[in-house]
Amino acid sequence: MRKIGLLSDTHSHLDPKLLELFEDCDELWHAGDIGSLEVLERLEAFKPTRAVYGNIDDVRIRAATVLDLRFECEGIDVWITHIGGYPGRYNKRVRNIMASNPPKLFICGHSHILKVVPDRQYNLLHINPGACGVHGFHKMKTAIRFQIDKGKISNLEVLELGKRGAIK
């Protein structure tokens, strides 16, 4: 069993509450728009971290991460990318990959809108953890925590970190 902490769109701000909320996690997954290498380094020093870069990330973050992460975790085929879209509205690049090789768990960020949606067309679960940084149009900073065990995703929790403008 693996406990996962999922976040996105930190935009150079790492909320200290996340470190408390992710204390019991085995690893962290960041779905892009990290914003600063310091945020990535702090996450990596805290827990094993898998991360993709987003559209705001500079050359240093892009050198330390990738556009797409595809891997297996506890029997689940996982794909993480930053800009992906939603079931029925995936962007063209994602749609082309989905058509030939859909994962069981698709994770993206970018929209700052938290969504957990089953995609019946591709028989997968789509997750966007929203945004946990202080920049953007979202009102509430969010992240997600869940478990993967023997091919099953369970105990999915939405974590609310406070209003976007609140920095502590």
N, C-alpha and C positions, 0 to 999 in steps of 0.2 A: 504494500500500500504506500502511496505517495500523497503527501499533503502539499497542495500547490497554492501559492499566493500569486494572483494575477493582477497586473496593473498596466496602465497605459497613460500616455500624454501627461507626463510629469512636468514637461516644459521647464526643466532646470530646478524644480522644487520637489524635495523629498519630505513629505509630511512625516514628522517623528512618530505619529500614531501608527503609521504603517509598520514600523519596526516592532512595535508591541503586538499588533494584530497578526503579523506574520511570524512571530516567535516560534510557534509550533510547526511551521511549514518546513518541508524537506527541501523545497526549491522555489525560486521565484521566476515568473515569466513576465517579461515586459514587452508589450505590443507596440512599441515605437513612440517617437517624439519624446525621447529621453531629455534632450535639451542641453545637457552638459555632461562631459566625461566624468565629472565629480559625482554626479548622481549614480551613474553606472558603477563606478568604482566603490561607492558606499554600499550599494546593493550587493555587489560581488564579494565584498569583505564580510557582509552579514550572512549571506546564504548562497549556495550555488545558484547562479542566475543564467537564464537563457533570454536573449534579447534580440529584437530586430530594430533596424533604424526606421525612422519616420521622415516625413518630408521636411521637417525643420532641423533635422540633425546634421551637424557639420561633418567635415571630412575625417576628423578624429574619431567620432562616434561611428561613422560608417566603416572605418578601418577596423574597429573593434567588434562590429556586429555584422549582420547580413540582412538582405532584403526579405528573404523567406527562410523560415526554420521549419524543417519537416523532420519529425522524429517519432519514435515509438516510446510510449510511457505506460508501463503496466498493462500492455495489451491494447492500447488505444493509439491509433495513427493520428498524430497531431500536426496541424499546420498553423503557424503563426506568421502573419504579415501585418503591415501597418494599415495600408489602404486596401480594403477588400469589398466593402458594400455589405448588403444583407441578402438573405434568401429571397430569390425572385428579382433582386436588384444588385447582383454582384457586378463589379467592374469587368471590363472585357478580358483583361489579363487573368483574373481569378476565374471567370466563367470558363475560359478555355481550358484551364488546368482542371477545374471541377468536372468538366465534361469527360475527361479521359481518366482522371485519377483523384476522385474525391477522398478527403480524409474522413475520419469519424468525429473529429473535433476540429472546428475551424475557429480561429481566434484572430480578431483584428481590432484596431483602435481607430484613430483619426477623427471620428464623428463627434467625440465627447458625449455620446449618447449610450448609456448603459442598456444592453439588450442581451437576453438569453433566449434564443429562439431555435426550436427544432426545424430543420430543413428536410421536409419529407421527400423532396425531389431527389436529393443526394444522400438521404439517410444519414444525416450528421447532426451534431449539435453546434450551433453558431453562438459564440460568446464575444461580446464587446464589453470590457469592464468599465466603460465610461472614461472619465478623466480624473486624475487625482492631483493635478497641478493647480496653480492659481491663475493661469492664463487661459482664456477661452470664454465661450458663452455659456458653459454649463453653470448651473446654480449650486449643485452639490458635488463635492469631491467624492468619488467612489472608486472602489476596487472590489475584487472578488476573491474568495477563498473556497477551495473545494478539494475533494479527494478522488483519486483514481485507484481502483483496486480490481485486479483480475478482469480488465476490460469493461468496468463499469465506473461511471462518474456519479458521485454521491456527495451529500452534505454540502451542497453549493450554498454559499452565504454571500449576500451583498453587504459590503462594508461601507458605511457612510462616514466620512471623515470631517464633516462640517461644511459650511458654506464656502464657496470658491474664494471669496475675498479674505477669508480668515486665515492668517498666518500666525502660527504659534511656535 
